[in-house]
């Protein structure tokens, strides 16, 4: 059975991502693992001092998770198998370990929170997950609902090294799972990125994905991320698939410019899939 992992820090951003993930799980007949990692706060003085006991933290985390799981079971009316786990440790280490064990269909997280603090903490955690997790990570924007499902998917592609870098099996699996329409999206401005090998690369990509009958959309825009967002909103895309290395998602995470990155800027859920 397919499994969706939904990490939570119990914030509104995480709750919104959880509701999105629960609706997806119901639609594709997947189980859900709700996952929370807590760590011990330490006073930064000359001599490190634990501010709260480990037992206290464990009790609090398990109590919150029990509430969240009960709410999730209520929302899904028992139609989705829901599991939960809390662990002490480093968020990424524990999430990576869980993913390697469960081999999930996807990890679903909020792309950013509505408050300034949530944007810094939850947004950067999501970017770290994209960097470290080998499985697809779906970043859900604030307030986004699953709604009528995923019917139109856009795959952002630059037509470079497509055989080596396009995760074709993963894309096929995702598109077929949702019986969705696939749009291959290429953003360019006055053919700045057009190379002599581009036609050959586009033909190779078409051969890889031809059984999905993709549509090709060439978007004229100076900025790749803005171009993708504009197209997604005007054409009612339900999901954008991107390869993180190719779209600057992991560069300058703590720089001001990072707010322009697709993961923070999109009003459409973004699925990050690593290259083959």
C-alpha positions as CSV (number, residue, x, y, z in Angstrom):
1,X,0.0,0.0,0.0
2,X,1.2,3.5,-0.8
3,X,2.2,5.7,2.2
4,X,2.3,9.4,2.5
5,X,4.5,10.9,5.2
6,X,3.3,14.2,6.7
7,X,5.8,15.8,9.1
8,X,4.3,18.2,11.5
9,X,5.4,20.8,14.1
10,X,1.7,21.4,15.0
11,X,1.8,24.9,13.4
12,X,-1.1,26.2,11.2
13,X,1.2,25.7,8.1
14,X,1.7,22.1,9.0
15,X,-2.0,21.5,9.7
16,X,-2.9,22.9,6.3
17,X,-0.4,20.6,4.7
18,X,-1.8,17.7,6.7
19,X,-5.3,18.4,5.5
20,X,-4.1,18.5,1.9
21,X,-2.2,15.2,2.4
22,X,-5.2,13.5,4.0
23,X,-7.4,14.4,1.1
24,X,-4.8,13.1,-1.3
25,X,-4.4,9.9,0.6
26,X,-8.2,9.3,0.4
27,X,-8.1,10.0,-3.3
28,X,-5.3,7.5,-4.1
29,X,-6.0,5.0,-1.4
30,X,-2.8,5.6,0.5
31,X,-2.1,5.3,4.2
32,X,-0.7,8.3,6.2
33,X,2.2,8.5,8.6
34,X,2.0,11.7,10.8
35,X,5.5,12.4,12.0
36,X,6.9,14.8,14.7
37,X,10.5,15.2,15.8
38,X,11.3,17.1,19.0
39,X,14.7,18.1,20.4
40,X,15.9,19.2,23.8
41,X,16.3,23.0,24.2
42,X,19.6,23.9,25.9
43,X,20.5,27.2,27.6
44,X,23.4,28.8,25.8
45,X,25.4,29.7,28.9
46,X,29.0,28.9,30.0
47,X,27.7,25.5,31.1
48,X,24.9,24.1,28.9
49,X,21.7,23.5,30.9
50,X,18.7,21.5,29.8
51,X,15.7,23.8,30.0
52,X,13.1,21.0,29.9
53,X,13.4,17.3,30.8
54,X,13.4,14.8,28.0
55,X,10.4,13.0,29.7
56,X,8.5,16.3,29.7
57,X,9.2,16.9,26.0
58,X,8.2,13.4,25.1
59,X,5.0,13.6,27.1
60,X,4.0,16.9,25.5
61,X,4.9,15.7,21.9
62,X,2.9,12.5,22.3
63,X,-0.1,14.4,23.8
64,X,-0.1,16.8,20.9
65,X,0.3,14.0,18.3
66,X,-2.6,12.1,19.9
67,X,-4.8,15.2,19.4
68,X,-3.7,15.7,15.8
69,X,-4.2,12.1,14.9
70,X,-7.7,12.1,16.4
71,X,-8.5,15.2,14.4
72,X,-7.2,13.5,11.2
73,X,-9.2,10.4,11.8
74,X,-12.3,12.5,12.3
75,X,-11.7,14.5,9.1
76,X,-11.2,11.4,7.0
77,X,-14.2,9.5,8.7
78,X,-12.0,6.4,9.1
79,X,-11.5,6.1,5.3
80,X,-7.7,6.5,5.6
81,X,-5.3,4.3,7.7
82,X,-3.5,6.8,9.8
83,X,-0.4,6.1,11.8
84,X,1.7,8.4,14.0
85,X,5.2,8.6,15.4
86,X,7.2,11.0,17.6
87,X,10.9,10.9,17.9
88,X,13.7,12.7,19.8
89,X,16.5,13.8,17.5
90,X,17.4,15.9,14.5
91,X,14.5,16.5,12.2
92,X,16.3,15.7,8.9
93,X,18.1,12.7,10.3
94,X,14.9,11.2,11.6
95,X,12.8,12.0,8.6
96,X,15.4,10.6,6.2
97,X,15.5,7.4,8.3
98,X,11.7,7.1,8.3
99,X,11.6,7.6,4.5
100,X,14.3,4.9,3.9
101,X,12.2,2.5,6.0
102,X,8.7,3.3,4.6
103,X,9.7,4.3,1.0
104,X,6.8,6.7,0.8
105,X,4.8,7.8,-2.3
106,X,5.6,11.3,-1.2
107,X,6.4,13.6,1.8
108,X,4.0,16.4,2.1
109,X,4.9,19.7,3.9
110,X,3.9,23.3,4.0
111,X,6.0,25.5,1.7
112,X,5.9,28.4,4.2
113,X,3.8,29.6,7.1
114,X,1.6,32.7,7.2
115,X,3.6,34.3,10.0
116,X,7.2,35.6,9.8
117,X,8.5,33.0,12.3
118,X,6.7,30.2,10.4
119,X,8.2,31.3,7.1
120,X,11.7,31.1,8.6
121,X,11.4,27.8,10.5
122,X,8.9,25.7,8.5
123,X,10.0,27.0,5.1
124,X,13.7,26.3,5.7
125,X,12.8,22.9,7.1
126,X,10.9,22.1,3.9
127,X,13.9,23.2,1.8
128,X,16.2,21.0,3.9
129,X,13.8,18.1,3.3
130,X,14.0,18.7,-0.4
131,X,17.8,18.7,-0.2
132,X,18.1,15.5,1.9
133,X,15.1,13.3,1.0
134,X,15.4,11.1,-2.0
135,X,11.7,10.7,-2.3
136,X,9.2,13.2,-3.8
137,X,8.5,16.2,-1.5
138,X,5.3,18.2,-2.1
139,X,5.4,21.7,-0.8
140,X,1.9,23.0,-0.1
141,X,1.3,26.8,0.0
142,X,-0.6,28.3,2.9
143,X,-4.4,27.9,2.5
144,X,-4.2,25.6,-0.4
145,X,-6.8,22.8,-0.4
146,X,-6.7,19.5,-2.3
147,X,-10.2,20.3,-3.7
148,X,-11.1,18.4,-6.9
149,X,-7.7,16.6,-6.9
150,X,-4.8,16.8,-9.3
151,X,-6.0,16.8,-12.9
152,X,-3.4,19.0,-14.6
153,X,0.4,18.7,-13.9
154,X,3.2,20.9,-15.2
155,X,6.7,19.6,-15.5
156,X,9.3,22.4,-15.6
157,X,12.0,21.4,-18.0
158,X,15.0,23.3,-19.6
159,X,15.7,20.6,-22.3
160,X,19.3,20.0,-21.1
161,X,20.8,16.6,-20.4
162,X,17.2,15.2,-20.4
163,X,18.2,11.5,-20.5
164,X,20.6,11.9,-17.5
165,X,18.6,14.3,-15.4
166,X,14.9,13.7,-16.1
167,X,13.3,11.3,-13.5
168,X,11.0,9.8,-16.1
169,X,9.8,6.8,-14.1
170,X,8.8,9.0,-11.2
171,X,7.0,11.5,-13.4
172,X,5.2,8.7,-15.2
173,X,4.1,7.1,-11.9
174,X,2.8,10.4,-10.6
175,X,0.9,11.4,-13.7
176,X,-0.7,7.9,-14.1
177,X,-1.6,7.7,-10.4
178,X,-3.7,10.8,-10.7
179,X,-4.8,10.1,-14.3
180,X,-3.7,13.7,-15.0
181,X,-2.9,15.7,-18.1
182,X,0.8,16.5,-18.4
183,X,2.2,19.8,-19.6
184,X,5.9,20.1,-20.2
185,X,6.8,23.7,-19.4
186,X,9.8,25.6,-20.8
187,X,10.4,29.2,-19.8
188,X,12.6,31.3,-22.1
189,X,12.9,35.0,-23.1
190,X,13.9,35.9,-26.7
191,X,15.5,32.4,-27.1
192,X,18.3,33.2,-24.6
193,X,18.4,29.6,-23.5
194,X,17.9,28.1,-26.9
195,X,20.9,26.0,-27.9
196,X,21.7,24.0,-31.1
197,X,21.1,20.8,-29.2
198,X,17.6,21.9,-27.9
199,X,15.5,20.3,-30.6
200,X,17.3,17.0,-30.2
201,X,16.9,17.2,-26.4
202,X,13.2,17.9,-26.7
203,X,12.8,14.9,-29.0
204,X,14.6,12.7,-26.5
205,X,12.2,13.9,-23.7
206,X,9.2,13.3,-25.9
207,X,10.4,9.7,-26.5
208,X,10.8,9.2,-22.8
209,X,7.3,10.6,-21.9
210,X,5.3,9.8,-25.1
211,X,3.0,7.3,-23.5
212,X,1.7,10.1,-21.3
213,X,0.8,12.2,-24.4
214,X,2.2,15.4,-22.9
215,X,1.4,18.9,-24.2
216,X,4.3,21.3,-24.6
217,X,4.0,24.9,-23.5
218,X,6.8,27.4,-24.3
219,X,6.5,30.4,-22.0
220,X,7.9,33.7,-22.8
221,X,9.1,35.3,-19.6
222,X,12.3,37.0,-18.3
223,X,12.1,35.1,-14.9
224,X,11.7,31.3,-14.8
225,X,9.9,31.2,-11.5
226,X,7.5,34.0,-12.3
227,X,6.8,32.5,-15.7
228,X,5.9,29.1,-14.2
229,X,3.7,30.7,-11.6
230,X,1.8,32.9,-14.1
231,X,1.3,29.9,-16.4
232,X,0.2,27.7,-13.5
233,X,-2.4,30.2,-12.3
234,X,-3.8,31.1,-15.8
235,X,-4.1,27.5,-16.9
236,X,-5.3,26.1,-13.6
237,X,-2.5,23.7,-13.0
238,X,-2.9,21.6,-9.8
239,X,0.8,20.6,-9.3
240,X,4.2,21.7,-10.7
241,X,6.9,19.1,-10.8
242,X,10.4,20.4,-10.7
243,X,14.0,19.0,-10.4
244,X,15.5,21.0,-7.5
245,X,19.0,21.3,-8.9
246,X,17.7,22.9,-12.0
247,X,15.6,25.7,-10.4
248,X,17.8,27.3,-7.8
249,X,15.6,25.9,-5.1
250,X,18.6,25.0,-2.9
251,X,20.7,28.1,-3.5
252,X,20.8,31.0,-1.1
253,X,18.2,29.5,1.3
254,X,19.0,32.2,3.9
255,X,19.4,35.1,1.4
256,X,16.7,37.7,0.8
257,X,16.5,36.6,-2.8
258,X,15.2,33.2,-1.7
259,X,11.7,34.6,-1.3
260,X,11.7,34.7,-5.1
261,X,12.3,31.0,-5.4
262,X,9.6,28.8,-6.8
263,X,9.1,26.9,-3.5
264,X,8.2,30.1,-1.6
265,X,6.5,32.1,-4.4
266,X,4.1,29.5,-5.9
267,X,0.4,29.5,-5.2
268,X,0.3,26.0,-6.6
269,X,1.8,22.9,-4.8
270,X,5.3,22.1,-6.0
271,X,6.5,18.5,-6.1
272,X,10.3,18.2,-6.0
273,X,11.7,15.1,-7.6
274,X,15.4,14.4,-7.8
275,X,17.1,13.5,-11.1
276,X,17.5,9.9,-12.1
